[in-house]
Amino acid sequence: MMRVTMGGGERKKILVGLAVAMFLGVAVYLRLWTIDYSFSSDDSEILRRQFDLANREAMDESAEWRLKYDVEVERFTNCAKELNEIKESIENKVEDEKLAMVQKKNYLSPDEQIREKDGEEGYLSKQMQHNTIGVS
């Protein structure tokens, strides 16, 4: 089995390369941190104002939608109320007509009830049959 050994020169090159890469990484990180820090300290007030403005706009829009909802609920309530009133008036009218029919039948004599039921011609034909039966 062959064993590959690194010489002292190659190992130093790798360690120096690693140290340079770490130094560059730390330098880039610090540069990004200072950019972010300067941005945060300079523009924090502007960001806060923008957030407050967006928050107010969202609340205004929410209030508009709530108002639209309330108006629609009121319209629906009024329509439902009117519909119930119409239904009740129709039911009352039908009940009144039925009551009138029953009262009319109660007040009519049997001959008048037959006349009402069969019409005038049916009543006359029944009267004629009754008279002919009674005469013979």
C-alpha positions in Angstrom: 0.0 0.0 0.0 1.3 3.3 -0.9 1.1 6.2 1.4 1.0 9.7 0.2 2.6 12.1 2.5 2.4 15.8 2.5 5.5 17.8 2.8 5.8 20.7 5.1 5.6 23.2 2.3 2.2 22.0 1.0 0.7 22.0 4.5 1.8 25.6 5.0 0.3 26.7 1.8 -3.1 25.2 2.8 -3.0 26.8 6.2 -2.0 30.2 4.8 -4.9 29.9 2.2 -7.3 29.0 4.9 -6.2 31.9 7.1 -6.5 34.4 4.1 -10.0 33.0 3.3 -11.1 33.4 7.0 -9.7 36.9 7.1 -11.5 37.9 3.9 -14.7 36.3 5.3 -14.5 38.3 8.5 -13.7 41.5 6.5 -16.8 41.0 4.3 -18.9 40.2 7.4 -17.8 43.4 9.2 -18.4 45.5 6.0 -21.9 44.1 5.7 -22.6 44.7 9.4 -21.5 48.3 9.1 -23.6 48.9 6.0 -26.6 47.3 7.8 -25.9 49.3 10.9 -25.7 52.6 9.1 -28.9 51.8 7.2 -30.8 51.0 10.4 -29.6 54.0 12.3 -30.3 56.5 9.4 -33.5 55.1 8.1 -35.3 53.7 11.2 -37.5 56.8 11.4 -38.5 56.6 7.8 -39.3 52.9 8.2 -41.4 53.6 11.2 -43.3 56.3 9.4 -43.9 54.0 6.4 -45.1 51.3 8.7 -47.5 53.7 10.5 -48.8 55.0 7.2 -49.4 51.4 5.9 -51.0 50.5 9.2 -53.4 53.5 9.0 -54.3 52.7 5.4 -55.0 49.1 6.3 -57.3 50.2 9.2 -59.1 52.7 6.9 -59.7 49.9 4.3 -60.9 47.6 7.1 -63.3 50.3 8.3 -64.6 50.8 4.7 -65.3 47.1 4.4 -66.9 47.0 7.8 -69.2 49.9 6.7 -70.1 48.1 3.5 -70.9 45.0 5.5 -73.1 46.9 8.0 -75.0 48.6 5.1 -75.6 45.2 3.4 -76.7 43.6 6.7 -79.2 46.5 7.2 -80.5 46.1 3.7 -80.9 42.3 4.2 -82.7 42.9 7.5 -85.1 45.3 5.9 -85.8 43.0 3.0 -86.3 40.0 5.3 -88.7 42.1 7.4 -90.7 43.2 4.4 -90.8 39.7 3.1 -92.1 38.4 6.4 -94.8 41.2 6.4 -95.9 40.3 2.9 -96.1 36.6 3.8 -98.1 37.4 6.9 -100.5 39.6 5.0 -101.0 36.9 2.3 -101.6 34.3 5.0 -104.0 36.6 6.8 -105.8 37.3 3.5 -106.2 33.6 2.7 -107.4 32.9 6.3 -109.9 35.8 6.0 -111.2 34.4 2.7 -111.6 30.9 4.1 -113.3 32.4 7.2 -115.7 34.4 4.9 -116.5 31.3 2.9 -117.2 29.3 6.0 -119.4 32.1 7.4 -121.2 32.4 4.2 -121.9 28.7 4.1 -123.2 28.8 7.7 -125.6 31.7 6.9 -126.9 30.2 3.6 -130.0 28.0 3.6 -129.5 24.4 2.2 -131.1 25.6 -1.2 -128.7 28.5 -1.3 -125.8 26.3 -0.5 -126.7 24.0 -3.4 -127.2 27.0 -5.7 -123.7 28.3 -4.6 -122.1 24.9 -5.1 -123.7 23.9 -8.5 -124.3 27.2 -10.0 -127.7 28.5 -11.1 -128.4 25.9 -13.9 -127.6 23.0 -11.7 -129.9 24.3 -9.0 -132.8 24.7 -11.4 -132.3 21.2 -12.8 -132.4 19.8 -9.3 -135.5 21.8 -8.5 -137.2 20.5 -11.6 -136.3 16.9 -10.7 -137.6 17.4 -7.2 -140.8 18.9 -8.4 -141.5 16.1 -10.9 -140.8 13.5 -8.3 -143.0 15.1 -5.8 -145.9 15.6 -8.3 -146.2 12.0 -9.5 
